Amino acid sequence: MSRHRTSGFTLIELVVVLAILAVLGAVAIPQVQQLREDVAVKNAAAGLASAAEQSFALQIRDSNEWPYLWRDDQDPNICDALNNLGSNLVPPTDGHGTYGIEIPAGYTVVPVTSGSTDAVTFSVPNATGGSRDSPTTSVTCALVKD
């Protein structure tokens, strides 16, 4: 009795291919997830910097003093204040609307001295005095994991 081999794959060959695909997937999926998180954090940092600059300009336009949170001698400082966007930034359009920024889950905005070296940093405007004529500087904030 002679056996003729038919075309196709054996069960062992299919199992080996599936095992290889499973290993590749196990390696690739965490990398893709980390990449997505990194992009979200960088986008949030850019959005926070932009919103802070716009809010700072709106507050200066509407008052003769530096806004309380934007002065470097205040506590909480502006970096800490950015953790509560709704109550600490002037809405972008005549007192209404939002900036559409969300701090990624598990992250906090801190002054850069408190941040780790691998934190995503961004600069926000700051004032060195209490009057409108005081010099403007910038403060570096960081988005760090809790």
Buried (B, 14 or more C-beta within 10 A) or exposed (E): EEEEEEEEEEEEEEEEEEEEEEEEEEEEEEEEEEEEBEEBBBBBBEBBBBBBBBBBEBBBEEEEBBBEBBBBEBEEBBBBBBBEBEEBBBBBEEEEEEBEBEBBEEBBBBBBEEBEEEBBBBBBBBBEBEEEEBEEEBBBBBBBEE
